[in-house]
């Protein structure tokens, strides 16, 4: 037997249970990963809590939990090339990641080799947040010399977007609560408080104007950018649904170009990008981990260890 986080009904963290389940094995075209770490994302608890969101991803109860993972390949099925037992890997499997063992279909699911020099904890945070940040910046054609407004800059995707935008040569202004301002400055962003009056505060901070924006939390930053005169094709959102305000660009990790995570891991290995892990929880504390994640006040990423 092995362990997996399961929920039988939709709801808050209280519906999550760590259970003993039959140990899965790799079949043809599959590998099995012994999971050592799983990075949490807002979509994980959103799917578990909201049946309508779960339906959009084809998930029904009972279900496993989580997407991002890292670990070691320990079984390789017939016909698989490119992976061998003992390989360190990271990637994503929808609704199944927080478990001792995960079977991954090659190439249907997302799986990459973890470079030496990157820990499993860090690798487990990359699949959703790293790809989403790259896609959000690509959608607005970010370039050197831009002044970019990043909404939700201290969140799981924001910490990647802020640093990647800075590496691209942009001036980065990030929205956040005041308690995160020093944290954002260390990442290279100029912080500005979110909430009513955002456009006015940004205008005072950047009197020469903002040229691009990405909203990683909802719609407030996108609406402020429109009010500031940013062209709608230079504004992206990842959490505003399929029809964001003003015809701005909706995107996400699914839009990331091939090589997006290579861009992220290369920057990590070069010491130019850091992944702030805000908290670590053993899998036995999954409810505590998800409660913290759902509060949306975390500076960086939350990792569950197995």
Backbone as CSV, one residue per row, in Angstrom:
resi,resn,N_x,N_y,N_z,CA_x,CA_y,CA_z,C_x,C_y,C_z
1,UNK,0.837,-1.202,0.000,0.000,0.000,0.000,0.874,1.255,0.000
2,UNK,0.282,2.363,-0.438,0.955,3.649,-0.402,-0.061,4.692,0.062
3,UNK,0.368,5.943,0.143,-0.506,6.998,0.645,-0.825,8.001,-0.462
4,UNK,-2.025,8.595,-0.378,-2.417,9.658,-1.296,-3.427,10.551,-0.592
5,UNK,-3.415,11.826,-0.933,-4.430,12.750,-0.426,-5.644,12.646,-1.334
6,UNK,-6.802,12.382,-0.725,-8.049,12.133,-1.439,-9.142,13.018,-0.856
7,UNK,-10.082,13.450,-1.691,-11.315,14.058,-1.152,-12.524,13.436,-1.844
8,UNK,-13.542,13.160,-1.027,-14.758,12.488,-1.490,-15.860,13.481,-1.838
9,UNK,-15.803,14.669,-1.252,-16.783,15.723,-1.516,-16.034,17.032,-1.715
10,UNK,-16.655,17.963,-2.424,-16.051,19.277,-2.599,-16.191,20.089,-1.313
11,UNK,-15.178,20.898,-1.032,-15.235,21.715,0.169,-13.879,22.299,0.504
12,UNK,-13.756,22.790,1.730,-12.525,23.408,2.187,-11.480,22.379,2.577
13,UNK,-10.413,22.837,3.245,-9.324,21.926,3.621,-9.783,20.723,4.428
14,UNK,-10.907,20.868,5.121,-11.377,19.765,5.973,-11.773,18.523,5.185
15,UNK,-12.004,18.643,3.865,-12.404,17.465,3.080,-11.201,16.625,2.658
16,UNK,-9.998,17.139,2.836,-8.801,16.428,2.397,-8.406,15.369,3.415
17,UNK,-8.145,14.166,2.937,-7.758,13.062,3.808,-6.536,12.355,3.232
18,UNK,-5.582,12.047,4.107,-4.432,11.233,3.714,-4.821,9.775,3.949
19,UNK,-4.894,9.011,2.870,-5.386,7.642,2.960,-4.371,6.644,2.420
20,UNK,-4.507,5.422,2.878,-3.774,4.328,2.255,-4.533,3.895,1.009
21,UNK,-3.792,3.739,-0.086,-4.387,3.352,-1.369,-3.525,2.254,-1.980
22,UNK,-4.077,1.485,-2.918,-3.245,0.484,-3.597,-2.063,1.149,-4.301
23,UNK,-0.914,0.537,-4.215,0.282,1.099,-4.852,0.162,0.990,-6.363
24,UNK,0.260,2.137,-7.078,0.154,2.078,-8.544,1.451,1.615,-9.176
25,UNK,1.367,1.118,-10.415,2.563,0.679,-11.139,2.513,1.200,-12.570
26,UNK,3.685,1.397,-13.130,3.790,1.920,-14.495,3.421,0.854,-15.508
27,UNK,2.564,1.221,-16.458,2.242,0.354,-17.575,2.974,0.807,-18.823
28,UNK,2.651,0.254,-19.979,3.290,0.684,-21.226,3.119,2.190,-21.449
29,UNK,4.198,2.846,-21.825,4.145,4.280,-22.088,4.067,5.134,-20.844
30,UNK,4.375,4.563,-19.690,4.264,5.296,-18.426,5.532,5.126,-17.585
31,UNK,5.735,6.091,-16.694,6.752,5.944,-15.655,6.079,6.171,-14.310
32,UNK,6.662,5.563,-13.286,6.184,5.840,-11.933,7.207,6.718,-11.227
33,UNK,6.700,7.754,-10.550,7.554,8.679,-9.810,7.310,8.486,-8.318
34,UNK,8.397,8.283,-7.582,8.317,8.321,-6.121,8.391,9.784,-5.734
35,UNK,7.265,10.339,-5.311,7.160,11.779,-5.061,7.842,12.136,-3.746
36,UNK,8.663,13.168,-3.783,9.317,13.660,-2.570,8.786,15.021,-2.145
37,UNK,8.234,15.786,-3.098,7.719,17.123,-2.788,6.629,17.488,-3.772
38,UNK,5.632,18.220,-3.278,4.541,18.709,-4.129,4.312,20.180,-3.815
39,UNK,4.433,21.029,-4.831,4.193,22.454,-4.655,2.711,22.769,-4.807
40,UNK,2.184,23.595,-3.926,0.767,23.940,-3.977,0.528,25.186,-4.818
41,UNK,-0.656,25.223,-5.440,-1.088,26.359,-6.248,-2.526,26.709,-5.883
42,UNK,-2.934,27.975,-6.076,-4.324,28.334,-5.787,-5.337,27.465,-6.522
43,UNK,-5.008,27.018,-7.738,-5.975,26.212,-8.480,-6.241,24.881,-7.793
44,UNK,-5.296,24.384,-6.985,-5.486,23.097,-6.331,-6.663,23.152,-5.367
45,UNK,-6.632,24.126,-4.453,-7.743,24.213,-3.505,-8.996,24.760,-4.179
46,UNK,-8.832,25.553,-5.251,-10.002,26.028,-5.983,-10.778,24.885,-6.605
47,UNK,-10.068,23.931,-7.192,-10.715,22.756,-7.794,-11.393,21.917,-6.718
48,UNK,-10.720,21.735,-5.573,-11.285,20.914,-4.504,-12.510,21.569,-3.863
49,UNK,-12.578,22.895,-3.926,-13.660,23.612,-3.250,-14.842,23.929,-4.149
50,UNK,-14.613,24.006,-5.470,-15.651,24.526,-6.364,-15.961,23.520,-7.467
51,UNK,-17.112,22.860,-7.405,-17.453,21.859,-8.418,-17.446,22.411,-9.843
52,UNK,-17.851,23.673,-10.012,-17.895,24.237,-11.360,-16.504,24.407,-11.946
53,UNK,-15.524,24.742,-11.103,-14.149,24.841,-11.575,-13.589,23.447,-11.845
54,UNK,-13.878,22.507,-10.954,-13.419,21.137,-11.161,-13.937,20.588,-12.489
55,UNK,-15.196,20.891,-12.817,-15.782,20.395,-14.062,-15.039,20.927,-15.276
56,UNK,-14.539,22.153,-15.189,-13.786,22.727,-16.312,-12.512,21.945,-16.578
57,UNK,-11.983,21.297,-15.539,-10.757,20.500,-15.678,-11.067,19.013,-15.826
58,UNK,-12.345,18.664,-15.910,-12.715,17.260,-16.062,-12.545,16.439,-14.807
59,UNK,-12.633,17.075,-13.640,-12.433,16.389,-12.368,-13.760,16.232,-11.641
60,UNK,-13.998,15.037,-11.122,-15.153,14.763,-10.280,-14.670,14.035,-9.035
61,UNK,-15.507,13.981,-8.025,-15.146,13.285,-6.798,-15.549,11.813,-6.887
62,UNK,-14.828,10.914,-6.219,-13.622,11.188,-5.422,-12.434,11.527,-6.309
63,UNK,-11.514,12.291,-5.767,-10.364,12.730,-6.554,-9.123,12.798,-5.684
64,UNK,-7.988,12.677,-6.345,-6.726,13.010,-5.711,-6.549,14.514,-5.706
65,UNK,-5.383,14.973,-5.215,-5.198,16.404,-4.993,-3.830,16.861,-5.490
66,UNK,-3.809,18.059,-6.083,-2.554,18.701,-6.435,-2.111,18.448,-7.865
67,UNK,-1.182,19.268,-8.323,-0.665,19.175,-9.691,0.862,19.092,-9.722
68,UNK,1.540,20.032,-9.107,3.006,20.101,-9.193,3.670,19.043,-8.320
69,UNK,4.747,18.449,-8.842,5.473,17.443,-8.055,6.932,17.387,-8.472
70,UNK,7.707,16.769,-7.596,9.094,16.423,-7.916,9.416,15.126,-7.194
71,UNK,10.347,14.376,-7.747,10.731,13.113,-7.135,11.705,12.352,-8.002
72,UNK,11.625,11.029,-7.923,12.570,10.153,-8.616,11.793,9.072,-9.359
73,UNK,12.140,8.844,-10.605,11.540,7.754,-11.371,11.986,6.424,-10.756
74,UNK,11.017,5.543,-10.450,11.420,4.238,-9.895,10.836,3.055,-10.670
75,UNK,10.002,3.304,-11.672,9.544,2.265,-12.590,9.390,2.870,-13.977
76,UNK,9.773,2.129,-14.993,9.651,2.594,-16.380,8.925,1.526,-17.182
77,UNK,7.805,1.897,-17.792,7.033,0.952,-18.578,7.610,0.736,-19.964
78,UNK,7.117,-0.292,-20.635,7.562,-0.590,-21.994,7.297,0.585,-22.923
79,UNK,8.235,0.828,-23.824,8.053,1.841,-24.853,8.442,3.243,-24.452
80,UNK,8.851,3.431,-23.209,9.237,4.768,-22.751,10.698,5.022,-23.079
81,UNK,10.972,6.156,-23.668,12.344,6.588,-23.914,12.574,7.924,-23.234
82,UNK,13.821,8.206,-22.892,14.164,9.492,-22.306,14.148,9.517,-20.799
83,UNK,13.602,8.483,-20.156,13.585,8.406,-18.698,14.037,7.029,-18.268
84,UNK,14.762,6.988,-17.151,15.253,5.723,-16.603,15.082,5.735,-15.104
85,UNK,14.997,4.548,-14.515,14.905,4.453,-13.067,16.083,5.181,-12.427
86,UNK,15.780,5.979,-11.413,16.807,6.755,-10.730,16.888,8.195,-11.192
87,UNK,16.214,8.542,-12.299,16.229,9.929,-12.776,15.444,10.833,-11.828
88,UNK,16.033,11.959,-11.461,15.289,12.988,-10.727,14.435,13.769,-11.725
89,UNK,13.164,13.975,-11.372,12.232,14.600,-12.302,11.309,15.561,-11.559
90,UNK,10.680,16.449,-12.348,9.623,17.325,-11.826,8.603,17.519,-12.930
91,UNK,7.405,17.908,-12.549,6.371,18.098,-13.560,5.008,18.260,-12.935
92,UNK,3.973,17.814,-13.677,2.620,18.007,-13.189,1.674,16.920,-13.643
93,UNK,0.794,16.508,-12.730,-0.278,15.563,-13.041,-1.541,16.097,-12.363
94,UNK,-2.561,16.356,-13.110,-3.741,17.035,-12.593,-4.498,16.153,-11.606
95,UNK,-4.680,16.686,-10.394,-5.480,16.009,-9.401,-4.891,14.741,-8.832
96,UNK,-3.534,14.609,-8.853,-2.938,13.360,-8.374,-1.589,13.531,-7.706
97,UNK,-1.082,14.746,-7.604,0.333,14.929,-7.277,0.699,14.609,-5.841
98,UNK,-0.217,14.868,-4.886,0.145,14.697,-3.480,-0.100,13.245,-3.089
99,UNK,0.881,12.415,-3.376,0.803,10.971,-3.155,2.217,10.423,-3.121
100,UNK,2.389,9.274,-2.482,3.715,8.659,-2.431,4.220,8.286,-3.817
101,UNK,3.317,7.746,-4.651,3.686,7.330,-5.996,2.675,7.890,-6.989
102,UNK,3.178,8.372,-8.118,2.324,8.897,-9.182,2.769,8.268,-10.497
103,UNK,1.816,7.745,-11.242,2.107,7.209,-12.572,1.885,8.318,-13.597
104,UNK,2.890,8.531,-14.427,2.891,9.629,-15.391,2.939,9.054,-16.798
105,UNK,1.995,9.475,-17.644,1.988,9.037,-19.040,2.972,9.879,-19.842
106,UNK,3.780,9.224,-20.652,4.775,9.910,-21.480,4.348,9.799,-22.943
107,UNK,4.155,10.922,-23.690,4.406,12.295,-23.272,3.148,13.057,-22.879
108,UNK,2.021,12.388,-22.644,0.762,13.098,-22.422,0.813,14.016,-21.205
109,UNK,1.403,13.571,-20.105,1.556,14.418,-18.931,2.854,15.212,-19.032
110,UNK,3.053,16.099,-18.077,4.222,16.978,-18.108,5.291,16.446,-17.167
111,UNK,6.458,16.128,-17.703,7.553,15.627,-16.886,8.874,16.055,-17.498
112,UNK,9.740,16.602,-16.644,11.060,17.052,-17.082,12.115,16.528,-16.120
113,UNK,13.338,16.423,-16.607,14.447,16.072,-15.732,14.784,17.271,-14.840
114,UNK,15.070,16.985,-13.591,15.457,18.037,-12.652,16.964,18.239,-12.724
115,UNK,17.422,19.429,-13.074,18.866,19.660,-13.191,19.570,19.522,-11.846
116,UNK,20.787,19.032,-11.885,21.599,19.035,-10.674,21.787,20.494,-10.237
117,UNK,21.711,20.715,-8.937,21.807,22.078,-8.432,20.464,22.677,-8.081
118,UNK,19.364,21.987,-8.427,18.027,22.433,-8.049,17.414,21.356,-7.160
119,UNK,17.002,21.731,-5.970,16.451,20.773,-5.020,15.069,20.310,-5.459
120,UNK,14.627,19.174,-4.909,13.286,18.698,-5.220,12.226,19.685,-4.736
121,UNK,12.457,20.320,-3.589,11.475,21.291,-3.095,11.288,22.429,-4.093
122,UNK,12.375,22.977,-4.589,12.275,24.060,-5.574,11.668,23.535,-6.869
123,UNK,12.129,22.375,-7.329,11.611,21.821,-8.584,10.108,21.600,-8.522
124,UNK,9.598,21.268,-7.328,8.175,20.983,-7.200,7.302,22.223,-7.317
125,UNK,7.899,23.391,-7.370,7.121,24.636,-7.472,7.041,25.171,-8.892
126,UNK,7.688,24.507,-9.852,7.935,25.157,-11.141,6.848,24.957,-12.192
127,UNK,6.204,23.814,-12.235,5.390,23.472,-13.405,4.290,24.482,-13.677
128,UNK,3.487,24.825,-12.668,2.402,25.785,-12.878,2.906,27.212,-12.813
129,UNK,3.556,27.580,-11.716,3.919,28.976,-11.512,4.959,29.467,-12.511
130,UNK,5.983,28.655,-12.754,7.010,29.078,-13.703,6.466,29.235,-15.106
131,UNK,5.713,28.230,-15.556,5.149,28.300,-16.908,4.142,29.429,-17.030
132,UNK,3.325,29.656,-15.979,2.329,30.723,-16.027,2.984,32.098,-16.112
133,UNK,4.071,32.288,-15.353,4.768,33.571,-15.384,5.363,33.836,-16.764
134,UNK,5.992,32.813,-17.346,6.561,32.989,-18.691,5.459,33.324,-19.695
135,UNK,4.331,32.601,-19.613,3.236,32.846,-20.551,2.631,34.230,-20.369
136,UNK,2.476,34.661,-19.120,1.873,35.966,-18.856,2.719,37.100,-19.424
137,UNK,4.040,36.964,-19.326,4.925,38.004,-19.862,5.030,37.914,-21.380
138,UNK,5.020,36.699,-21.914,5.065,36.545,-23.373,3.818,37.124,-24.025
139,UNK,2.664,36.984,-23.360,1.404,37.459,-23.935,1.379,38.967,-24.126
140,UNK,2.173,39.691,-23.335,2.194,41.152,-23.459,3.428,41.636,-24.215
141,UNK,4.207,40.705,-24.731,5.387,41.090,-25.506,6.379,41.900,-24.700
142,UNK,6.607,41.490,-23.451,7.487,42.262,-22.574,8.874,42.404,-23.181
143,UNK,9.426,43.594,-23.079,10.738,43.856,-23.653,11.518,44.827,-22.775
144,UNK,12.792,44.906,-23.028,13.664,45.806,-22.293,13.179,47.239,-22.458
145,UNK,13.169,47.969,-21.362,12.715,49.355,-21.396,11.267,49.539,-21.003
146,UNK,10.493,48.447,-20.936,9.110,48.535,-20.480,9.043,48.916,-19.008
147,UNK,7.967,49.578,-18.648,7.570,49.707,-17.254,6.330,48.837,-17.100
148,UNK,6.467,47.741,-16.353,5.397,46.751,-16.281,4.796,46.725,-14.885
149,UNK,3.482,46.710,-14.827,2.743,46.600,-13.577,2.351,45.141,-13.385
150,UNK,2.767,44.547,-12.260,2.491,43.135,-11.979,1.531,43.055,-10.802
151,UNK,0.333,42.536,-11.039,-0.650,42.387,-9.973,-0.475,41.065,-9.246
152,UNK,-0.534,41.107,-7.909,-0.290,39.891,-7.136,1.166,39.506,-7.151
153,UNK,2.038,40.489,-7.019,3.465,40.279,-7.260,4.139,39.401,-6.221
154,UNK,3.577,39.294,-5.024,4.219,38.492,-3.982,3.705,37.066,-3.934
155,UNK,2.775,36.710,-4.812,2.198,35.372,-4.816,3.078,34.363,-5.526
156,UNK,2.537,33.145,-5.643,3.319,32.045,-6.196,3.779,32.271,-7.617
157,UNK,2.917,32.842,-8.475,3.315,33.162,-9.847,4.061,34.490,-9.874
158,UNK,3.634,35.408,-9.033,4.234,36.738,-9.026,5.721,36.743,-8.776
159,UNK,6.199,35.877,-7.866,7.630,35.890,-7.560,8.461,35.501,-8.778
160,UNK,7.900,34.667,-9.651,8.588,34.339,-10.900,8.473,35.494,-11.899
161,UNK,7.258,36.039,-12.056,7.033,37.082,-13.054,7.864,38.324,-12.766
162,UNK,7.933,38.715,-11.499,8.713,39.901,-11.122,10.172,39.726,-11.530
163,UNK,10.750,38.582,-11.184,12.172,38.382,-11.472,12.440,38.208,-12.964
164,UNK,11.560,37.480,-13.662,11.745,37.301,-15.104,11.613,38.633,-15.840
165,UNK,10.682,39.476,-15.396,10.528,40.787,-16.031,11.768,41.640,-15.810
166,UNK,12.326,41.586,-14.607,13.549,42.329,-14.341,14.710,41.825,-15.180
167,UNK,14.806,40.502,-15.329,15.873,39.933,-16.160,15.722,40.351,-17.618
168,UNK,14.479,40.623,-18.040,14.240,41.055,-19.420,14.561,42.531,-19.634
169,UNK,14.899,43.243,-18.555,15.268,44.646,-18.681,14.132,45.610,-18.440
170,UNK,13.053,45.148,-17.843,11.912,46.018,-17.572,12.013,46.637,-16.184
171,UNK,11.394,47.794,-16.011,11.145,48.345,-14.686,9.882,47.671,-14.173
172,UNK,9.919,47.125,-12.952,8.814,46.324,-12.442,8.170,47.017,-11.248
173,UNK,6.879,47.274,-11.355,6.073,47.784,-10.246,5.120,46.666,-9.856
174,UNK,5.124,46.263,-8.582,4.319,45.129,-8.164,3.280,45.500,-7.128
175,UNK,2.033,45.063,-7.330,0.993,45.320,-6.345,1.046,44.263,-5.251
176,UNK,0.787,44.702,-4.017,0.843,43.781,-2.885,0.319,44.501,-1.649
177,UNK,0.206,43.774,-0.549,-0.098,44.397,0.732,1.192,44.985,1.295
178,UNK,1.051,45.971,2.153,2.231,46.690,2.628,3.201,45.793,3.389
179,UNK,2.697,44.730,3.990,3.573,43.830,4.721,4.550,43.073,3.841
180,UNK,4.329,43.082,2.533,5.217,42.371,1.609,6.181,43.302,0.880
181,UNK,6.151,44.590,1.191,6.931,45.545,0.407,8.428,45.250,0.440
182,UNK,8.985,44.975,1.616,10.420,44.694,1.689,10.756,43.420,0.926
183,UNK,9.884,42.426,1.031,10.060,41.167,0.290,10.135,41.443,-1.211
184,UNK,9.231,42.261,-1.727,9.223,42.557,-3.165,10.443,43.363,-3.587
185,UNK,10.871,44.266,-2.746,12.074,45.038,-3.088,13.277,44.118,-3.253
186,UNK,13.347,43.085,-2.411,14.469,42.144,-2.526,14.415,41.367,-3.830
187,UNK,13.223,41.221,-4.403,13.084,40.530,-5.687,13.286,41.470,-6.875
188,UNK,13.422,42.766,-6.598,13.684,43.724,-7.671,12.492,44.522,-8.126
189,UNK,11.380,44.459,-7.372,10.180,45.205,-7.757,10.030,46.453,-6.898
190,UNK,9.353,47.445,-7.461,8.936,48.615,-6.700,7.496,48.358,-6.249
191,UNK,7.254,48.233,-4.949,5.923,47.851,-4.491,4.937,49.014,-4.476
192,UNK,3.664,48.655,-4.680,2.568,49.616,-4.571,1.388,48.873,-3.954
193,UNK,0.664,49.531,-3.061,-0.434,48.880,-2.364,-1.599,48.621,-3.312
194,UNK,-2.164,47.416,-3.216,-3.365,47.125,-4.000,-4.572,47.776,-3.326
195,UNK,-5.723,47.684,-3.977,-6.942,48.238,-3.405,-7.395,49.504,-4.117
196,UNK,-8.513,50.096,-3.669,-9.054,51.308,-4.314,-8.004,52.395,-4.444
197,UNK,-8.003,53.068,-5.594,-7.029,54.113,-5.855,-5.725,53.614,-6.439
198,UNK,-5.680,52.340,-6.850,-4.433,51.765,-7.367,-3.894,52.566,-8.544
199,UNK,-4.757,52.918,-9.493,-4.289,53.640,-10.685,-3.623,54.953,-10.298
200,UNK,-4.180,55.656,-9.333,-3.594,56.927,-8.910,-2.230,56.714,-8.263
201,UNK,-2.118,55.667,-7.457,-0.825,55.413,-6.806,0.230,55.024,-7.829
202,UNK,-0.155,54.247,-8.821,0.807,53.862,-9.861,1.200,55.084,-10.683
203,UNK,0.239,55.936,-10.966,0.533,57.155,-11.747,1.548,58.027,-11.015
204,UNK,1.416,58.112,-9.697,2.361,58.913,-8.915,3.746,58.279,-8.902
205,UNK,3.783,56.954,-8.896,5.064,56.240,-8.869,5.747,56.244,-10.226
206,UNK,4.956,56.252,-11.293,5.500,56.199,-12.653,4.844,57.287,-13.496
207,UNK,5.225,58.549,-13.273,4.569,59.648,-13.993,4.775,59.601,-15.507
208,UNK,5.799,58.896,-15.958,6.017,58.777,-17.404,5.178,57.668,-18.027
209,UNK,4.436,56.952,-17.199,3.493,55.969,-17.723,3.942,54.532,-17.552
210,UNK,2.953,53.658,-17.615,3.154,52.211,-17.607,2.914,51.710,-19.022
211,UNK,3.767,50.818,-19.497,3.651,50.356,-20.887,3.070,48.956,-21.025
212,UNK,3.033,48.194,-19.912,2.519,46.822,-19.970,2.077,46.423,-18.578
213,UNK,1.239,45.393,-18.504,0.760,44.933,-17.192,0.352,43.474,-17.279
214,UNK,0.494,42.777,-16.164,-0.041,41.418,-16.057,-0.691,41.261,-14.698
215,UNK,-1.916,40.757,-14.686,-2.698,40.599,-13.464,-2.710,39.124,-13.094
216,UNK,-2.070,38.782,-11.983,-1.899,37.389,-11.583,-2.838,36.995,-10.453
217,UNK,-3.782,37.877,-10.121,-4.661,37.617,-8.982,-6.141,37.667,-9.340
218,UNK,-6.564,38.661,-10.080,-7.978,38.828,-10.429,-8.105,39.799,-11.581
219,UNK,-8.771,40.936,-11.333,-8.956,41.921,-12.413,-8.541,43.329,-12.016
220,UNK,-8.249,43.563,-10.741,-7.974,44.927,-10.287,-6.812,45.572,-11.045
221,UNK,-5.724,44.837,-11.204,-4.554,45.395,-11.886,-4.834,45.620,-13.358
222,UNK,-5.542,44.692,-13.995,-5.893,44.873,-15.402,-6.760,46.116,-15.585
223,UNK,-7.720,46.321,-14.691,-8.590,47.492,-14.788,-7.803,48.777,-14.545
224,UNK,-6.874,48.749,-13.602,-6.039,49.927,-13.354,-5.170,50.240,-14.569
225,UNK,-4.613,49.200,-15.190,-3.771,49.407,-16.370,-4.569,50.033,-17.508
226,UNK,-5.804,49.561,-17.714,-6.658,50.175,-18.735,-6.911,51.640,-18.413
227,UNK,-7.164,51.949,-17.142,-7.398,53.337,-16.735,-6.158,54.199,-16.946
228,UNK,-4.992,53.583,-16.879,-3.731,54.303,-17.088,-3.375,54.445,-18.561
229,UNK,-4.208,53.881,-19.428,-3.976,54.025,-20.859,-3.106,52.969,-21.485
230,UNK,-2.858,51.868,-20.763,-2.078,50.784,-21.348,-2.922,50.093,-22.418
231,UNK,-2.332,49.835,-23.575,-3.056,49.164,-24.657,-3.506,47.785,-24.199
232,UNK,-4.730,47.407,-24.545,-5.277,46.150,-24.035,-4.464,44.933,-24.477
233,UNK,-3.832,45.023,-25.656,-3.026,43.889,-26.108,-1.723,43.761,-25.316
234,UNK,-1.429,44.737,-24.467,-0.233,44.677,-23.624,-0.603,44.459,-22.160
235,UNK,-1.799,43.899,-21.941,-2.256,43.541,-20.592,-2.684,42.078,-20.621
236,UNK,-2.202,41.283,-19.665,-2.613,39.883,-19.587,-3.168,39.570,-18.206
237,UNK,-3.996,38.528,-18.150,-4.520,38.017,-16.882,-4.392,36.500,-16.886
238,UNK,-4.264,35.925,-15.691,-4.244,34.466,-15.607,-5.345,33.926,-14.696
239,UNK,-6.053,34.814,-13.993,-7.040,34.348,-13.009,-8.337,35.142,-13.093
240,UNK,-8.657,35.626,-14.283,-9.870,36.427,-14.456,-10.921,35.706,-15.280
241,UNK,-10.696,34.402,-15.548,-11.646,33.665,-16.365,-11.378,33.870,-17.842
242,UNK,-12.175,33.229,-18.685,-11.921,33.279,-20.126,-12.243,34.619,-20.778
243,UNK,-13.000,35.485,-20.084,-13.367,36.781,-20.661,-12.979,37.900,-19.706
244,UNK,-11.712,38.254,-19.664,-11.257,39.305,-18.756,-11.750,40.680,-19.199
245,UNK,-11.670,41.679,-18.334,-12.225,43.007,-18.648,-11.500,43.684,-19.797
246,UNK,-12.267,44.432,-20.583,-11.681,45.284,-21.605,-11.010,44.573,-22.749
247,UNK,-11.250,43.267,-22.891,-10.641,42.542,-23.994,-9.154,42.310,-23.845
248,UNK,-8.635,42.359,-22.597,-7.206,42.081,-22.393,-6.962,40.585,-22.587
249,UNK,-5.710,40.189,-22.588,-5.351,38.826,-22.960,-5.451,37.868,-21.764
250,UNK,-6.268,36.836,-21.890,-6.318,35.760,-20.896,-5.304,34.693,-21.293
251,UNK,-4.512,34.253,-20.327,-3.482,33.266,-20.636,-3.226,32.401,-19.408
252,UNK,-2.215,31.583,-19.467,-1.855,30.713,-18.354,-0.753,29.775,-18.771
253,UNK,-0.387,28.877,-17.859,0.706,27.961,-18.145,0.489,27.111,-19.378
254,UNK,-0.806,26.867,-19.716,-1.117,26.069,-20.908,-0.643,26.744,-22.186
255,UNK,-0.429,28.061,-22.143,0.032,28.806,-23.320,1.555,28.921,-23.390
256,UNK,2.237,28.446,-22.381,3.693,28.619,-22.347,4.348,27.900,-23.521
257,UNK,5.304,28.558,-24.116,6.012,27.984,-25.256,6.916,26.847,-24.797
258,UNK,7.217,25.900,-25.703,8.197,24.876,-25.359,9.498,25.533,-24.890
259,UNK,10.072,25.002,-23.866,11.296,25.594,-23.338,11.067,26.617,-22.256
260,UNK,9.792,26.870,-21.879,9.513,27.882,-20.861,10.186,27.535,-19.540
261,UNK,10.047,26.281,-19.109,10.656,25.908,-17.834,12.172,25.823,-17.925
262,UNK,12.694,25.560,-19.115,14.151,25.602,-19.295,14.662,27.012,-19.026
263,UNK,13.896,28.011,-19.488,14.256,29.403,-19.228,14.320,29.663,-17.726
264,UNK,13.354,29.114,-16.999,13.303,29.322,-15.552,14.448,28.582,-14.860
265,UNK,14.636,27.306,-15.187,15.689,26.539,-14.504,17.077,27.076,-14.841
266,UNK,17.260,27.553,-16.069,18.558,28.150,-16.419,18.837,29.370,-15.550
267,UNK,17.800,30.196,-15.326,17.977,31.395,-14.510,18.257,31.031,-13.052
268,UNK,17.615,29.976,-12.549,17.876,29.514,-11.182,19.317,29.042,-11.048
269,UNK,19.757,28.220,-11.989,21.113,27.669,-11.929,22.168,28.758,-12.055
270,UNK,21.843,29.824,-12.792,22.784,30.932,-12.959,22.773,31.881,-11.770
271,UNK,21.905,31.628,-10.795,21.826,32.489,-9.624,21.112,33.800,-9.883
272,UNK,20.362,33.871,-10.979,19.681,35.118,-11.334,18.214,35.116,-10.922
273,UNK,17.704,33.969,-10.493,16.315,33.854,-10.063,16.257,32.952,-8.846
274,UNK,15.573,33.418,-7.819,15.403,32.623,-6.613,13.937,32.232,-6.471
275,UNK,13.698,31.087,-5.853,12.333,30.623,-5.612,12.087,30.677,-4.110
276,UNK,11.374,31.675,-3.633,11.110,31.758,-2.194,10.102,30.679,-1.773
277,UNK,10.540,29.744,-0.958,9.632,28.746,-0.380,9.190,29.296,0.977
278,UNK,7.933,29.709,1.031,7.430,30.399,2.216,7.184,29.451,3.376
279,UNK,6.779,28.213,3.067,6.464,27.263,4.135,6.553,25.848,3.597
280,UNK,6.913,24.933,4.501,6.993,23.505,4.178,6.143,22.745,5.182
281,UNK,5.367,21.802,4.700,4.520,20.983,5.566,4.714,19.513,5.209
282,UNK,4.804,18.619,6.196,4.750,17.193,5.877,3.358,16.860,5.369
283,UNK,3.246,15.809,4.576,1.958,15.482,3.964,0.876,15.227,5.011
284,UNK,1.274,14.797,6.195,0.295,14.586,7.269,-0.402,15.891,7.666
285,UNK,0.205,17.040,7.332,-0.360,18.355,7.666,-0.963,19.026,6.427
286,UNK,-1.477,18.220,5.499,-1.984,18.770,4.238,-3.079,19.801,4.473
287,UNK,-3.940,19.591,5.447,-5.010,20.557,5.691,-4.449,21.902,6.136
288,UNK,-3.418,21.867,6.982,-2.788,23.124,7.412,-2.137,23.832,6.231
289,UNK,-1.495,23.058,5.362,-0.839,23.646,4.194,-1.851,24.334,3.282
290,UNK,-2.977,23.665,3.041,-3.985,24.226,2.136,-4.700,25.399,2.786
291,UNK,-4.898,25.365,4.092,-5.487,26.515,4.783,-4.619,27.748,4.605
292,UNK,-3.311,27.584,4.747,-2.396,28.706,4.551,-2.428,29.175,3.102
293,UNK,-2.408,28.248,2.152,-2.450,28.600,0.733,-3.724,29.364,0.395
294,UNK,-4.859,28.875,0.914,-6.147,29.487,0.583,-6.301,30.889,1.157
295,UNK,-5.500,31.215,2.173,-5.567,32.559,2.734,-5.037,33.637,1.815
296,UNK,-4.284,33.220,0.783,-3.757,34.126,-0.248,-2.882,35.243,0.315
297,UNK,-2.196,34.978,1.435,-1.294,35.978,1.998,0.135,35.449,2.102
298,UNK,0.428,34.395,1.346,1.745,33.770,1.409,2.716,34.522,0.504
299,UNK,3.939,34.713,0.998,4.981,35.364,0.202,5.820,34.281,-0.458
300,UNK,5.439,33.844,-1.645,6.173,32.788,-2.325,5.372,31.510,-2.402
301,UNK,6.051,30.361,-2.310,5.438,29.067,-2.553,5.321,28.238,-1.275
302,UNK,4.328,27.347,-1.268,4.154,26.374,-0.186,4.449,24.987,-0.759
303,UNK,5.222,24.206,-0.014,5.622,22.871,-0.464,5.196,21.840,0.567
304,UNK,4.620,20.746,0.077,4.272,19.599,0.910,5.315,18.518,0.645
305,UNK,5.883,17.971,1.707,6.931,16.960,1.566,6.378,15.578,1.897
306,UNK,6.910,14.563,1.179,6.488,13.185,1.372,7.710,12.306,1.646
